[in-house]
Amino acid sequence: RSRPTQQHQPRPMSDPAPAETPVETKEEEKVTSPAAPAAPVFGFGATGGFGFGAAAATFDPTAFASAPRVAAGAAAGDAGGDADDATDVEAECKAEFTPLVKLEHVVVASGEENEEIQFEAKSKAYRFLEGEWKERGVGPLKLLKDKDSGKIRMLMRRDKTLKVCVNFFVKSGTKVEEHAGSDKAMVFTTMDCSDGDVRPTMVNMCCKFGSPEKALMFKEEFEKAMTAMEAFEGEESADKKEGDAAADALADELGAAKVEEKV
C-alpha cells in the first residue's frame, strides 16, 4: 500500500508570525574593591608602629604643591571689564585745597646783598682749641668784597642751618700755610668774629677742601685779598685813635661824676 502524501498547507495570513523572544544581555558588573587607606606620612600607622618605610612608598609630592597660577593673558582678559570701571589708584590727584592760613613771603636779608664773591668753595672749618682741632662746620666758604668800601671779608655758613661759623676781615700780613698732614688743608691765624656776642680772640684756623687744587686756589685768592686790604691799614689806625679818644673822654666824664657824688 502506498501512503498518502501529506500536503503542506500554508498558514492563513490572518495568523501573525510568532514574535521572537528578545535575548536579555546583562552587562558585566564591575566589582570594585574598597580602596586601602593611605599610609600616614609621619606618625603611627594602622599596625601601631612608627616609621618612615611605608610612607616613602605612598608619598605624593603633589599634595604639597601650590595651586596652578592662572595665565597672565587669561587673568587680564577676565579682569578687563572690571578694570575699566575701577578707579586708577596711581592717578595723580588734581584736587585743589585752599589753605586756612595764608602766609606772606618774607624776604630775609643775609647781609651779603652788597658784596661781590671773589672766591667760593665748599670747605670744612676747624679751630685749634684745648690742644686739638675742633670742627666748626661744613659749608660754602666765601671771600666777599664790599661794593662800597672795597673791604674783603671771609664768610662761611653751615649747610642747612646757615649758621655763621667763620666771619672776619682779611688782614694783610696773615700767613697761610699748607697743613702738615694734608695737602687739601690750609692753616692760618686770624681774629674770628663768628661767635656773636663773644669777644673775638686770635685763633688758629684750618680750612680743608675737596682737592689740593682747591686749596691752592684759596691760598692765591686769600693773598690777593691781603694785598687789597693793605690800603685800609691807615684808616683802621685812624679809626682806632678816634675810638680810643672817645673812650678816654667817656672815662673822664664818669670820673668827674663820681667825684661830685662824694662832695
C-alpha positions as CSV (number, residue, x, y, z in Angstrom):
1,R,0.0,0.0,0.0
2,S,1.1,3.5,-0.7
3,R,0.9,6.0,2.0
4,P,-1.0,9.1,1.2
5,T,1.3,12.1,0.9
6,Q,0.6,14.9,3.3
7,Q,0.5,18.2,1.5
8,H,1.8,21.2,3.4
9,Q,-0.8,23.7,3.6
10,P,0.2,27.4,4.0
11,R,-0.9,29.1,7.1
12,P,-3.6,31.6,6.8
13,M,-2.4,35.3,6.5
14,S,-4.6,36.2,9.4
15,D,-2.4,34.4,11.9
16,P,0.6,36.6,12.9
17,A,4.0,35.2,13.0
18,P,5.2,34.2,16.4
19,A,7.3,37.1,17.9
20,E,10.9,36.4,18.6
21,T,11.8,36.3,22.2
22,P,14.4,39.1,22.9
23,V,17.5,37.8,24.5
24,E,18.4,39.9,27.5
25,T,22.1,40.6,27.8
26,K,23.4,41.6,31.1
27,E,26.4,43.8,31.3
28,E,29.1,42.6,33.4
29,E,29.0,44.2,36.7
30,K,32.2,45.7,37.7
31,V,33.2,44.7,41.1
32,T,35.2,47.4,42.8
33,S,37.0,46.6,46.0
34,P,37.2,49.3,48.7
35,A,40.4,51.4,48.5
36,A,43.0,50.7,51.0
37,P,43.6,53.6,53.5
38,A,46.6,55.7,52.7
39,A,49.6,55.2,54.9
40,P,50.4,58.3,57.0
41,V,53.4,60.3,56.0
42,F,54.5,60.8,59.6
43,G,53.1,59.2,62.7
44,F,51.7,55.9,63.6
45,G,50.3,53.5,61.0
46,A,47.5,51.0,61.3
47,T,49.8,48.5,62.8
48,G,50.7,50.8,65.6
49,G,54.3,51.2,64.6
50,F,56.1,54.4,63.9
51,G,58.4,54.6,60.9
52,F,59.0,56.1,57.5
53,G,59.3,53.0,55.3
54,A,55.6,52.7,54.5
55,A,55.2,56.4,54.0
56,A,58.0,56.6,51.5
57,A,56.2,54.2,49.2
58,T,52.9,56.1,49.1
59,F,54.3,59.7,49.5
60,D,52.7,62.0,46.9
61,P,54.8,65.2,46.4
62,T,51.9,66.9,44.5
63,A,49.9,67.1,47.8
64,F,52.3,69.9,48.9
65,A,52.4,71.7,45.6
66,S,50.7,75.1,45.3
67,A,47.7,75.7,43.1
68,P,48.5,76.4,39.4
69,R,48.7,80.0,38.5
70,V,46.3,81.5,36.1
71,A,47.9,82.7,32.9
72,A,48.5,86.4,32.7
73,G,46.6,86.7,29.5
74,A,43.6,84.9,30.9
75,A,43.6,86.9,34.1
76,A,43.9,90.1,32.1
77,G,41.0,89.1,29.9
78,D,38.8,88.1,32.9
79,A,39.6,91.4,34.7
80,G,39.3,93.5,31.6
81,G,35.7,94.5,32.3
82,D,36.3,95.3,35.9
83,A,39.5,97.4,35.2
84,D,37.5,99.8,33.0
85,D,35.1,100.6,35.8
86,A,37.7,100.7,38.7
87,T,39.4,103.9,39.7
88,D,43.1,104.1,38.9
89,V,44.7,104.3,42.3
90,E,48.0,105.6,40.9
91,A,46.4,108.5,39.1
92,E,47.7,111.9,40.2
93,C,45.3,113.8,42.4
94,K,44.4,117.2,40.8
95,A,42.2,118.4,43.6
96,E,43.0,121.9,44.9
97,F,42.7,122.9,48.5
98,T,42.5,126.4,49.9
99,P,44.8,126.9,52.9
100,L,43.2,128.1,56.1
101,V,46.1,130.4,56.9
102,K,47.8,132.4,54.1
103,L,51.5,133.1,54.8
104,E,53.1,136.0,53.2
105,H,56.5,135.8,51.5
106,V,59.1,137.4,53.8
107,V,62.5,138.4,52.4
108,V,65.3,137.9,54.9
109,A,68.4,139.9,54.4
110,S,71.6,137.8,54.7
111,G,74.0,140.8,54.8
112,E,75.6,139.7,51.5
113,E,73.4,141.7,49.2
114,N,76.0,144.5,48.7
115,E,79.0,142.2,48.3
116,E,80.7,140.5,45.4
117,I,82.0,136.9,45.6
118,Q,85.8,136.8,45.0
119,F,86.1,133.1,45.8
120,E,83.7,130.3,46.8
121,A,84.3,126.6,47.5
122,K,82.8,124.0,49.9
123,S,85.0,123.5,52.9
124,K,85.3,122.2,56.4
125,A,86.5,124.6,59.0
126,Y,88.4,123.8,62.2
127,R,89.6,125.8,65.3
128,F,92.6,124.7,67.4
129,L,91.2,124.8,71.0
130,E,92.4,123.0,74.1
131,G,95.2,121.2,72.3
132,E,93.1,119.7,69.4
133,W,91.4,120.7,66.2
134,K,87.7,121.1,66.7
135,E,85.3,121.2,63.8
136,R,83.3,124.5,63.3
137,G,81.1,123.3,60.4
138,V,80.8,122.3,56.8
139,G,79.6,124.7,54.1
140,P,80.5,127.1,51.3
141,L,83.5,129.3,52.2
142,K,83.4,132.7,50.5
143,L,85.7,135.7,50.1
144,L,83.3,138.7,49.8
145,K,84.2,142.2,48.7
146,D,82.0,145.1,49.7
147,K,80.9,147.2,46.7
148,D,81.0,150.5,48.6
149,S,84.1,150.3,50.9
150,G,86.1,147.7,48.9
151,K,86.9,145.7,52.1
152,I,87.1,141.9,51.9
153,R,86.0,139.5,54.5
154,M,85.9,135.7,54.8
155,L,82.5,134.2,55.5
156,M,81.3,130.6,55.9
157,R,77.8,129.3,56.8
158,R,76.9,125.8,57.8
159,D,74.8,123.8,55.4
160,K,71.1,123.6,56.1
161,T,71.1,125.7,59.2
162,L,73.0,128.6,57.5
163,K,74.6,129.5,60.9
164,V,77.8,131.6,60.6
165,C,80.8,129.6,61.6
166,V,83.6,131.8,60.1
167,N,83.5,135.6,59.8
168,F,86.4,138.0,59.8
169,F,88.0,140.7,57.7
170,V,91.1,139.7,55.8
171,K,94.2,141.3,57.3
172,S,97.4,141.9,55.5
173,G,100.4,140.0,56.8
174,T,98.4,136.8,57.5
175,K,100.5,133.8,56.9
176,V,98.6,131.0,55.1
177,E,100.4,127.6,55.0
178,E,99.6,124.1,53.9
179,H,98.7,121.7,56.7
180,A,101.4,119.3,57.6
181,G,99.1,116.3,57.5
182,S,97.1,117.0,54.3
183,D,97.7,119.0,51.1
184,K,94.0,119.7,50.9
185,A,94.0,121.9,54.1
186,M,95.3,125.4,54.8
187,V,96.1,126.8,58.2
188,F,96.4,130.4,59.4
189,T,95.9,132.7,62.4
190,T,93.1,135.3,62.5
191,M,90.7,137.2,64.7
192,D,87.4,135.3,64.1
193,C,84.2,137.1,64.9
194,S,81.7,134.3,64.2
195,D,80.7,133.7,67.8
196,G,78.4,136.8,68.0
197,D,78.5,138.4,71.4
198,V,81.6,136.6,72.5
199,R,84.7,138.8,72.4
200,P,86.8,137.8,69.4
201,T,90.3,136.5,70.1
202,M,93.2,135.3,68.0
203,V,92.7,131.7,67.0
204,N,94.4,129.2,64.7
205,M,92.1,128.1,61.9
206,C,92.2,125.3,59.4
207,C,90.1,125.1,56.2
208,K,90.0,121.7,54.4
209,F,88.9,121.5,50.8
210,G,87.9,118.7,48.4
211,S,91.1,118.7,46.5
212,P,94.7,120.1,46.6
213,E,93.9,122.3,43.6
214,K,91.0,124.0,45.5
215,A,93.3,124.6,48.5
216,L,95.9,126.3,46.3
217,M,93.3,128.4,44.7
218,F,92.1,129.5,48.1
219,K,95.6,130.5,49.1
220,E,96.1,132.5,45.9
221,E,92.8,134.4,46.3
222,F,93.4,135.0,50.0
223,E,96.8,136.5,49.2
224,K,95.2,138.8,46.6
225,A,92.7,139.9,49.3
226,M,95.5,140.7,51.7
227,T,97.1,142.9,49.1
228,A,93.9,144.7,48.5
229,M,93.4,145.2,52.3
230,E,96.8,146.9,52.7
231,A,95.1,150.2,51.5
232,F,92.9,150.2,54.6
233,E,95.6,149.9,57.2
234,G,96.0,153.7,57.7
235,E,92.2,154.1,58.0
236,E,92.0,151.4,60.6
237,S,94.6,153.2,62.7
238,A,92.7,156.4,62.5
239,D,89.5,154.8,63.5
240,K,91.3,153.2,66.4
241,K,92.7,156.5,67.5
242,E,89.2,158.1,67.3
243,G,87.8,155.2,69.3
244,D,90.5,155.5,72.0
245,A,89.9,159.2,72.3
246,A,86.1,158.7,72.7
247,A,86.7,156.1,75.3
248,D,89.1,158.4,77.2
249,A,86.6,161.2,77.1
250,L,83.8,158.9,78.5
251,A,86.1,157.7,81.2
252,D,86.8,161.3,82.3
253,E,83.1,162.1,82.4
254,L,82.4,159.1,84.6
255,G,85.3,160.0,86.9
256,A,84.0,163.6,87.4
257,A,80.5,162.3,88.2
258,K,81.9,160.1,90.9
259,V,83.9,163.0,92.5
260,E,80.7,165.2,92.6
261,E,78.8,162.5,94.4
262,K,81.4,162.3,97.1
263,V,81.5,166.1,97.6
